[in-house]
């Protein structure tokens, strides 16, 4: 299939490109930007006049609910939701059922995803067997099956010695460790600690839960980090879904020190505060919990200045019966992948953030986190480059839309952004040179 994207404004922070240019695509690759090959004759032309053409978005935190819910067709619906949101590459967390701690399970997930010809799936392997925090998984075998790193999803490792050994082992082989910083004992609540939690009678998670975990991780990381190693060697620590102002300060210090650290923030913590919970709205039952305004403001500033590398959807579709429970008993999670792009640009509009920075938080930033684990795709995921894979999305900035969970493609129908107006809409998403989503069809 030969496709011509005509008249769009190409915005690619990785190459510092912001210009109106035609883009020629053939055999799954970008073969021309601006100046097209003389013998190029497209089978299909996409009129992108007045639209933005962006690299395909990269989402570092998405749950596909497979393995575990194959009977519900969850993979098909969540992958369709991803491309409808402009996401062409996504990281699947290991807390599936069963847990992604065996190569066979990883192979099965990748094979199922590839058959759908939609977004690219990069599995995150379990760091410990069954996510129990006791015995390390066979990381070499999981890497050979396609895992780009290892994590615990939302399950903290209680035993500090086990945590130390995971970093030592990862440092030996040059693996990436992805952890959400939260102390196990302090993180048992359901909302952020504060006056609201007290008034509502709900158990709180103090900011100290994140801060203590970060101090522990950074001290252990200092013990295994060897400055001056070539790229691809040594451990890389990725911190998932920061939620506190104090945590941002610690990450900023760690980066200034030269520790191999990256981090991300979810769209929920970027936009919402604990006051949005209202009258026990279970759509705000999330992990990590949304916090006070000072935390949200610090997270927004850190994403703008690059301290936080990536913005993630934290997409976690939850069944209706798991949300229609008392707040403390409801299952945490919300659908968000289709809202990721719109919420990023809403943040940019509200805070006066340059358009290129908003795009970078969804493309170049997350792709750099995955970097050395992308293999042959490293040069083209999260960017648009001649000769690179043709993963792109066409976005209409003239088409605001109001979030209605009933119209979303995800099987999860709960989102705290219900009724919010988003400033832009995805028109077309291409994955490997093929149209994976077309809003007009």
C-alpha positions as CSV (number, residue, x, y, z in Angstrom):
1,X,0.0,0.0,0.0
2,X,1.3,3.4,-1.0
3,X,-0.1,6.3,0.9
4,X,0.3,10.1,0.5
5,X,-0.4,12.3,3.5
6,X,-0.9,15.7,1.8
7,X,-0.7,19.2,3.2
8,X,-0.4,18.5,6.9
9,X,1.8,20.3,9.4
10,X,4.4,17.8,10.4
11,X,5.5,18.2,14.1
12,X,8.3,15.9,15.2
13,X,10.2,17.1,18.3
14,X,12.9,14.3,17.9
15,X,14.1,16.0,14.7
16,X,13.0,19.5,15.6
17,X,10.7,19.5,12.6
18,X,7.6,21.8,12.5
19,X,6.7,22.5,8.9
20,X,4.0,21.9,6.3
21,X,5.1,18.9,4.2
22,X,3.7,16.0,2.2
23,X,4.7,12.5,3.4
24,X,5.1,9.5,1.1
25,X,4.7,6.0,2.5
26,X,5.3,2.7,0.9
27,X,5.9,-0.9,2.1
28,X,5.4,0.3,5.7
29,X,8.1,2.9,5.5
30,X,8.4,6.7,5.1
31,X,10.1,7.1,1.8
32,X,9.8,10.9,1.4
33,X,9.1,14.0,3.4
34,X,8.6,17.2,1.5
35,X,10.4,16.2,-1.6
36,X,8.7,13.0,-2.9
37,X,10.2,10.3,-5.2
38,X,9.5,11.1,-8.8
39,X,8.1,7.6,-9.4
40,X,5.8,7.6,-6.4
41,X,2.1,7.0,-7.3
42,X,-0.1,6.6,-4.2
43,X,-2.9,4.1,-3.9
44,X,-4.6,6.4,-1.4
45,X,-4.2,10.1,-0.5
46,X,-5.1,11.5,2.9
47,X,-5.9,15.2,2.8
48,X,-4.3,16.6,6.0
49,X,-4.8,20.3,5.2
50,X,-5.2,22.2,8.4
51,X,-4.2,19.2,10.5
52,X,-1.2,18.2,12.4
53,X,0.8,15.1,11.4
54,X,2.5,13.6,14.5
55,X,4.7,10.6,15.2
56,X,2.6,7.7,16.4
57,X,2.1,8.2,20.2
58,X,3.9,5.9,22.6
59,X,2.1,5.0,25.8
60,X,4.2,3.5,28.6
61,X,1.4,2.3,30.8
62,X,-1.5,0.3,29.5
63,X,-3.4,-2.8,30.6
64,X,-4.8,-5.0,27.9
65,X,-6.4,-7.5,30.3
66,X,-4.9,-10.4,28.4
67,X,-4.0,-13.0,29.3
68,X,-6.9,-13.4,31.6
69,X,-10.0,-12.1,29.9
70,X,-9.8,-13.6,26.4
71,X,-13.5,-14.6,26.6
72,X,-14.4,-10.9,26.7
73,X,-12.3,-10.0,23.7
74,X,-10.5,-7.5,25.7
75,X,-7.4,-7.4,23.5
76,X,-9.4,-6.5,20.4
77,X,-11.3,-3.7,22.1
78,X,-8.3,-2.2,24.0
79,X,-6.1,-2.2,20.9
80,X,-8.8,-0.6,18.9
81,X,-9.1,2.1,21.7
82,X,-5.3,2.6,21.5
83,X,-5.2,3.4,17.7
84,X,-8.3,5.5,18.1
85,X,-6.3,7.6,20.5
86,X,-3.3,7.9,18.1
87,X,-1.2,5.4,20.1
88,X,0.9,3.2,17.8
89,X,3.3,1.7,20.4
90,X,2.3,0.7,24.0
91,X,3.9,-1.0,27.0
92,X,1.7,-3.7,28.5
93,X,2.1,-4.2,32.3
94,X,2.9,-7.6,33.7
95,X,-0.1,-7.9,36.2
96,X,-2.2,-10.0,33.8
97,X,-3.8,-13.3,34.8
98,X,-1.6,-15.3,34.9
99,X,1.3,-12.9,35.5
100,X,3.8,-12.3,32.6
101,X,6.5,-14.3,34.3
102,X,6.9,-17.1,31.7
103,X,8.2,-16.7,28.2
104,X,5.3,-18.7,26.8
105,X,2.8,-16.2,28.1
106,X,4.8,-13.3,26.6
107,X,5.0,-15.2,23.2
108,X,1.2,-15.8,23.3
109,X,0.4,-12.1,24.0
110,X,2.7,-10.8,21.3
111,X,1.3,-13.3,18.7
112,X,-2.3,-12.3,19.6
113,X,-1.5,-8.7,19.3
114,X,0.4,-9.0,16.0
115,X,-2.6,-10.8,14.4
116,X,-4.7,-7.7,15.0
117,X,-2.4,-5.4,12.9
118,X,-3.0,-2.5,15.2
119,X,-0.6,-0.9,17.8
120,X,2.8,-2.4,18.5
121,X,2.8,-4.1,21.9
122,X,6.0,-4.1,24.1
123,X,5.4,-6.4,27.1
124,X,6.9,-5.6,30.5
125,X,8.0,-8.8,32.2
126,X,7.4,-9.5,35.8
127,X,10.4,-8.7,38.0
128,X,9.5,-11.4,40.5
129,X,7.6,-14.7,40.1
130,X,3.9,-14.1,40.5
131,X,4.7,-10.5,41.4
132,X,5.1,-11.8,45.0
133,X,8.4,-10.0,45.6
134,X,10.3,-13.1,46.6
135,X,12.1,-14.9,43.7
136,X,13.4,-13.2,40.6
137,X,12.1,-14.3,37.3
138,X,14.2,-15.7,34.5
139,X,15.0,-12.3,33.0
140,X,17.2,-13.6,30.2
141,X,14.5,-15.9,28.8
142,X,11.8,-13.2,29.2
143,X,14.1,-10.7,27.3
144,X,14.6,-13.2,24.5
145,X,10.8,-13.5,24.3
146,X,10.5,-9.8,23.7
147,X,10.2,-8.1,27.2
148,X,11.6,-4.6,27.1
149,X,12.1,-4.4,30.9
150,X,10.8,-5.7,34.2
151,X,8.4,-4.4,36.7
152,X,5.9,-5.1,39.5
153,X,3.0,-3.0,38.2
154,X,1.3,-1.7,41.4
155,X,2.8,-4.4,43.7
156,X,5.7,-3.1,45.8
157,X,8.6,-5.3,46.8
158,X,8.5,-5.4,50.6
159,X,11.9,-7.1,51.1
160,X,14.6,-4.5,50.5
161,X,17.2,-7.3,50.0
162,X,15.2,-8.7,47.1
163,X,14.9,-5.2,45.7
164,X,18.7,-4.7,45.9
165,X,19.3,-8.0,44.2
166,X,17.0,-7.1,41.3
167,X,19.0,-4.0,40.7
168,X,22.3,-5.8,40.9
169,X,21.1,-8.5,38.4
170,X,19.6,-5.9,36.1
171,X,22.9,-3.9,36.2
172,X,24.9,-7.0,35.2
173,X,22.8,-7.5,32.0
174,X,21.9,-4.0,31.2
175,X,18.2,-4.4,31.9
176,X,15.5,-1.8,32.7
177,X,13.6,-1.9,35.9
178,X,10.2,-0.2,36.0
179,X,8.8,0.5,39.5
180,X,6.1,2.6,40.9
181,X,7.6,4.1,44.1
182,X,5.3,3.3,47.0
183,X,6.1,2.0,50.4
184,X,4.1,-1.1,51.1
185,X,3.1,-0.3,54.7
186,X,2.2,3.3,54.1
187,X,0.5,2.7,50.8
188,X,-2.5,0.7,52.0
189,X,-5.0,3.6,51.8
190,X,-7.5,4.5,49.0
191,X,-7.2,8.3,48.7
192,X,-4.4,10.8,49.3
193,X,-3.9,11.7,52.9
194,X,-5.3,15.1,53.8
195,X,-8.3,17.0,55.1
196,X,-10.6,15.6,52.5
197,X,-9.7,12.0,53.4
198,X,-10.3,12.8,57.0
199,X,-13.7,14.4,56.3
200,X,-14.8,11.5,54.1
201,X,-13.6,8.8,56.6
202,X,-11.4,7.2,54.0
203,X,-7.9,5.7,54.6
204,X,-5.2,7.9,53.3
205,X,-1.9,7.4,51.4
206,X,0.6,10.0,52.7
207,X,3.1,11.6,50.4
208,X,5.8,9.9,52.5
209,X,4.8,6.6,50.9
210,X,6.3,7.8,47.6
211,X,9.1,9.8,49.2
212,X,10.4,6.9,51.4
213,X,10.3,4.5,48.4
214,X,12.2,6.9,46.2
215,X,14.9,7.4,48.9
216,X,15.3,3.6,49.1
217,X,15.5,3.1,45.4
218,X,18.0,5.9,44.8
219,X,20.3,4.7,47.6
220,X,20.2,1.1,46.2
221,X,20.8,2.5,42.7
222,X,23.9,4.4,43.8
223,X,25.3,1.0,45.0
224,X,25.0,-0.6,41.6
225,X,25.5,2.4,39.2
226,X,28.8,2.7,37.5
227,X,29.3,6.1,35.9
228,X,30.7,6.3,32.4
229,X,29.3,3.0,31.1
230,X,28.5,2.9,27.3
231,X,24.9,3.1,26.3
232,X,23.1,-0.2,26.8
233,X,25.1,-1.2,29.8
234,X,24.2,-1.0,33.5
235,X,20.8,-0.7,35.0
236,X,18.2,1.8,34.0
237,X,15.5,2.7,36.6
238,X,12.2,4.0,35.3
239,X,9.8,5.4,37.9
240,X,6.2,4.9,37.0
241,X,3.4,7.4,37.7
242,X,4.9,10.0,40.1
243,X,2.2,11.7,42.2
244,X,3.8,14.1,44.7
245,X,5.7,17.4,44.6
246,X,8.3,16.0,47.0
247,X,8.8,13.0,44.7
248,X,9.4,15.4,41.7
249,X,12.1,17.2,43.8
250,X,13.9,13.9,44.5
251,X,13.8,12.8,40.9
252,X,15.2,16.2,39.8
253,X,18.1,15.8,42.3
254,X,18.8,12.2,41.2
255,X,19.0,13.3,37.5
256,X,21.3,16.2,38.4
257,X,23.5,13.6,40.2
258,X,23.7,11.6,37.0
259,X,21.8,8.5,38.2
260,X,20.2,6.5,35.3
261,X,16.6,7.5,36.1
262,X,13.6,8.3,34.0
263,X,10.0,8.8,35.1
264,X,6.4,9.4,33.9
265,X,3.1,10.8,35.2
266,X,-0.4,9.8,34.4
267,X,-3.1,12.0,32.8
268,X,-5.1,11.6,36.0
269,X,-2.5,13.1,38.3
270,X,-1.7,15.7,35.7
271,X,-5.2,17.1,35.7
272,X,-7.1,16.0,38.8
273,X,-7.0,16.7,42.5
274,X,-8.6,14.9,45.5
275,X,-11.4,17.5,45.6
276,X,-12.6,16.0,42.2
277,X,-13.7,12.8,44.1
278,X,-16.8,14.8,45.1
279,X,-19.4,12.5,46.7
280,X,-17.4,9.2,46.7
281,X,-17.1,9.1,42.9
282,X,-15.5,5.7,42.2
283,X,-14.3,6.9,38.8
284,X,-11.6,8.7,41.0
285,X,-10.6,5.4,42.7
286,X,-7.1,5.3,41.2
287,X,-3.6,4.1,41.9
288,X,-1.7,6.2,42.7
289,X,-4.4,8.4,44.1
290,X,-4.9,12.0,42.9
291,X,-3.5,14.4,45.4
292,X,-3.7,18.1,46.4
293,X,-3.3,21.0,44.0
294,X,0.3,21.7,45.0
295,X,1.2,18.2,43.9
296,X,-0.7,18.5,40.7
297,X,1.0,21.9,39.9
298,X,4.4,20.5,40.6
299,X,3.8,17.5,38.3
300,X,2.6,19.8,35.5
301,X,5.7,22.1,35.9
302,X,8.0,19.0,35.9
303,X,6.5,17.6,32.7
304,X,6.9,21.0,31.1
305,X,10.6,21.4,32.0
306,X,11.5,17.8,31.1
307,X,12.1,16.5,34.6
308,X,9.3,14.1,33.9
309,X,10.0,12.3,30.7
310,X,6.6,11.1,29.6
311,X,2.9,11.4,30.0
312,X,1.0,8.1,30.2
313,X,-2.6,7.1,30.0
314,X,-2.5,4.6,32.9
315,X,-5.3,2.9,30.9
316,X,-6.9,0.2,33.1
317,X,-10.4,-0.8,32.0
318,X,-12.6,-1.9,34.9
319,X,-15.9,-3.9,34.7
320,X,-19.0,-2.0,35.8
321,X,-19.8,-4.2,38.7
322,X,-16.3,-3.6,40.1
323,X,-17.0,0.2,40.2
324,X,-20.6,0.1,41.6
325,X,-19.3,-0.6,45.1
326,X,-18.5,1.6,48.1
327,X,-15.5,3.8,47.3
328,X,-13.0,1.8,49.4
329,X,-14.1,-1.5,47.9
330,X,-14.2,-0.4,44.3
331,X,-11.5,-1.7,42.0
332,X,-9.0,1.1,41.1
333,X,-8.6,2.0,37.5
334,X,-10.1,4.0,34.6
335,X,-10.1,4.0,30.8
336,X,-7.9,6.7,29.4
337,X,-5.9,5.7,26.3
338,X,-8.4,7.4,23.9
339,X,-8.1,10.6,25.9
340,X,-4.3,10.7,26.2
341,X,-3.7,13.1,23.2
342,X,-6.5,15.4,24.0
343,X,-5.6,15.7,27.7
344,X,-2.0,16.4,26.8
345,X,-3.0,19.4,24.6
346,X,-5.5,20.6,27.2
347,X,-2.6,20.8,29.7
348,X,-0.5,22.6,27.1
349,X,-3.3,25.1,26.4
350,X,-3.9,25.7,30.1
351,X,-0.3,26.2,31.1
352,X,1.0,27.9,28.0
353,X,3.3,24.9,27.2
354,X,4.8,24.9,23.6
355,X,3.1,22.6,21.3
356,X,6.3,20.7,20.6
357,X,6.8,20.0,24.3
358,X,3.3,18.4,24.5
359,X,4.0,16.3,21.5
360,X,7.4,15.3,22.9
361,X,5.8,14.1,26.1
362,X,3.9,11.5,24.0
363,X,6.5,10.6,21.5
364,X,10.2,11.4,21.9
365,X,10.1,11.2,25.7
366,X,8.5,7.8,26.1
367,X,10.5,6.4,23.1
368,X,13.7,7.5,24.8
369,X,12.7,5.7,28.0
370,X,12.3,2.5,25.9
371,X,15.3,3.4,23.8
372,X,17.9,0.7,24.0
373,X,15.2,-2.0,24.2
374,X,13.5,-1.2,20.9
375,X,16.1,-3.0,18.8
376,X,15.7,-2.2,15.1
377,X,12.8,0.1,15.8
378,X,14.9,2.4,18.0
379,X,15.6,4.9,15.2
380,X,12.0,5.4,14.2
381,X,9.5,4.8,17.1
382,X,8.3,8.1,18.4
383,X,9.5,10.1,15.4
384,X,9.0,10.6,11.7
385,X,12.1,9.9,9.6
386,X,12.8,8.9,6.0
387,X,13.5,5.2,6.0
388,X,11.8,4.7,9.3
389,X,8.6,2.8,10.1
390,X,5.4,4.7,9.1
391,X,3.7,5.0,12.5
392,X,1.9,8.3,12.4
393,X,-1.3,10.0,13.5
394,X,-3.2,12.8,11.8
395,X,-4.8,15.2,14.3
396,X,-7.5,17.8,13.7
397,X,-6.9,20.9,16.0
398,X,-10.3,22.3,14.8
399,X,-12.4,19.5,16.2
400,X,-12.9,19.7,19.9
401,X,-15.0,17.0,21.4
402,X,-16.8,16.2,24.7
403,X,-15.9,12.9,26.4
404,X,-18.8,10.5,26.5
405,X,-17.7,7.1,27.9
406,X,-20.5,5.4,26.0
407,X,-18.8,6.2,22.7
408,X,-15.4,5.0,23.6
409,X,-14.0,1.8,22.1
410,X,-12.6,0.5,25.3
411,X,-14.7,-2.0,27.2
412,X,-14.0,0.1,30.3
413,X,-16.7,2.7,30.5
414,X,-15.5,4.5,33.6
415,X,-13.4,7.7,33.3
416,X,-13.1,10.7,35.6
417,X,-13.0,12.9,32.5
418,X,-16.6,12.2,31.6
419,X,-18.1,15.4,30.2
420,X,-14.7,17.2,29.8
421,X,-14.1,18.9,26.5
422,X,-10.9,18.1,24.8
423,X,-9.4,20.5,22.2
424,X,-8.2,18.1,19.4
425,X,-9.3,14.8,17.8
426,X,-7.5,12.0,16.0
427,X,-8.6,11.7,12.4
428,X,-6.3,8.9,11.2
429,X,-3.7,6.5,12.7
430,X,-1.2,4.6,10.6
431,X,0.8,1.6,12.0
432,X,3.5,0.2,9.8
433,X,2.2,2.1,6.8
434,X,-1.4,0.7,7.1
435,X,-4.5,2.7,8.2
436,X,-5.3,1.2,11.7
437,X,-7.9,3.9,12.5
438,X,-10.0,6.3,10.4
439,X,-12.5,8.5,12.2
440,X,-14.4,8.9,8.9
441,X,-15.2,5.2,8.6
